[in-house]
Amino acid sequence: MSTFFALLSRMKYIDRWALMRNTRAESVSEHTLEVAMLSHGLAVIGNTYLGKKYDAEKAALLALYHDAPEIITGDMPTPIKYNNRTLSEAYKLLEAETEAKLLSLLPSEMRPYYEDLISPQKDELLRLVKAADKLSAYIKCIEEEKSGNREFAKAKEGTRAALLKMELPEVEIFFEKFIEGYGKSLDELTE
């Protein structure tokens, strides 16, 4: 018996943004879905507007598993995770051990299909997934601000700066074409 998928399904119980006052809780599962859609979208943007040859479906798959270790580790807040080099390195080691643990829960004949998703190595798509992860955080900040929560104002600034620092034209195009919609009401979105 394998507990791999049962364990993955527990993403819905892990809340993000633990150090922040939220108007609406966000689970790792919700975040993962958004990052998968955004990763796919960034890849499509690259292919459509920049002549890239990204595998958009693989980008979405990589994103679906990008936070899988958090099922065991929980969501470590960014200010803590990257507070200092020693802590960052320790967390990376913990993530690697957790990835290995997750893979060990699969039947051995299935592991090759998941190794590159759970523990991806060098892949150009990982930059898009990382950008989509930050975009998802930025969108959360927009939504919280829209709800009148100023708690996320500084996080929004820092996240936008981190996105721009990535120097990905796909992100710049996303901002030009799509980001404004996140501040609109349902009626405004469907007009």
N, C-alpha and C positions, 0 to 999 in steps of 0.2 A: 504494500500500500504506500502511495506517495501522498504527502501532505502539501506539495508545492502549490497547487492552485488554491487550495483552501487557505493557505497562509497568505497568498497574494490577495485574496478577496478581503482580507482584513485591513487593506489600505483605507477603506471607508471609515474606520474607527480612529484613525490618526489625524488629529487636527494640526493645521499649520498655523504659523504666526502666534505661537504660544506667548511671546513676550508683549504682544500688542493687544489693545482693547479693540475687538472686532464688532462691527454692527451685525455681521453675519459670519458664522464659522465656515471654514473651508477645509475639507478633508484632503488628504493626500490623493485619494481616488479622484476627486473632482479636479484637482490641480493636474494630475497625470493626464486626464482626458483633454484638458485645455492645452497642455504642452504638446500632446500628440497632434492635435489639430493645428496648432501654431507651427510646429516643426514641419508638418506636411505643407502648410501654406508657405512657409519661408522657402522650402525647396521648390515649390511650384513657381513662386516669384522669381527665384534664381533661374529656373529653366525658361520662364516666359519672357522676362525682361533683360536678363543678363547672359543668355545663351549658354547657361550651365547645363550639365547632364546629370543632375542629382537624381538619385533613386528616392522619390518622394515617399513611397510606401515604406521603404526601409527607415527613412527618417522618422515616420510616425511610429513604427515598431520600436526603434531605439528609445523614443520618448516614452512609450508605454511602460518601459522597464527602468527608466532612468532613476526613479526613486524607490525601486523595489527594496533596497537594503533598509529603508526607513520602517519597514514592517517590523523589523527587529530593533533597530537603533532608535526609532522615533524620529521626529523632525527636529534636527538641531538648528536653532535659529542662526541665521547668517552672521550676526554680530559676534556670536560666541564661536561658531565654527572657524571663522577667519580672524579671530582676535589676536592670535600670535602663531608663529611658525610651528612651535612644538605642538600646540593643540591641533592645528591643521594637519600636521603629519600624523599625529595619533588618530585623528578622525579618518584620514585616508586609509590607514592600516585597518581600522575597525570596519570600514566599508568593504575593503577587499576580503576580509575574513567573513563578513556577512554574505557577500556575493558567493563565496565558495560554499558557505553553508546552504544557501538557497539552491545552488546547483546540485549539491549532494542530495537534495530531497527529491530530485527527479530520477526516474528510472534511467540507468546508464545509457540505454540506447536512444533516449530523447535528449540527453545533455548537449550533444553537438548543435542542435537546433537553437538552444538557448544561451550557450556560452557567450556568443558575440552580442547578445542582447542584454544579458545581465552584467557581463564584464567586458564591455567593448574595448578593443584596442584602438590603435590609430585608425581613424576613419574621418574623412572630411565632413561627414554629416554630424559629427559630435559638436562642432562649432555651431551648427544650426540648432541643435537640441539645446545647447547651453543658452543660446540667444532666446529661444522659445521659452525656456525656463524663466529667464529674466523678464521677458515680455509678459508672461503670466503674472509674475510678481508686480510688474508695473500696472497691469490691468486691475489687479486686486486693489492697488493703491488708488486708482481712478475711481473704482466702485465705492471704496470706503469714503473717499472725499465727497463723492456725489451724495452719499448718505449723511453728510454733515460731520463725519468723523475726521478731525484734524490730526489724529494720532499718526496717520500714515503720510503726512506731508513731507517729512524729512526722508522717509524711506522712498517716496516717489522720486524726489530729487536725486538721491543716491543711485537708485535703480536706473533712472534715465541716463545718468552720467556713465554708469557701468555699461549700458547698452551702446551708447555712442562710442565709448572707448574700444569696443569690440571691432569697430570699423568694418562692419558687414553691410554692404550695399543692400542686401535683402532686408535688413532691419530698417534702413533708411526709407526704402520703398514702402514697407509695411506702415511706417509712421505717416508717410505722405498719403497713402491710399486708404488706410483702415483705422488708425488709432482714434480719430475723431468720433467714430461711431460709439465708442465705449462710454462716452459721456451723455449719450442721448437716451430718451425714454423709449418705451416699446412703440408708442404711437409714432414718434419721430423716426424710429428705425424702419417702420413698415410703410411709411408714406411714399 
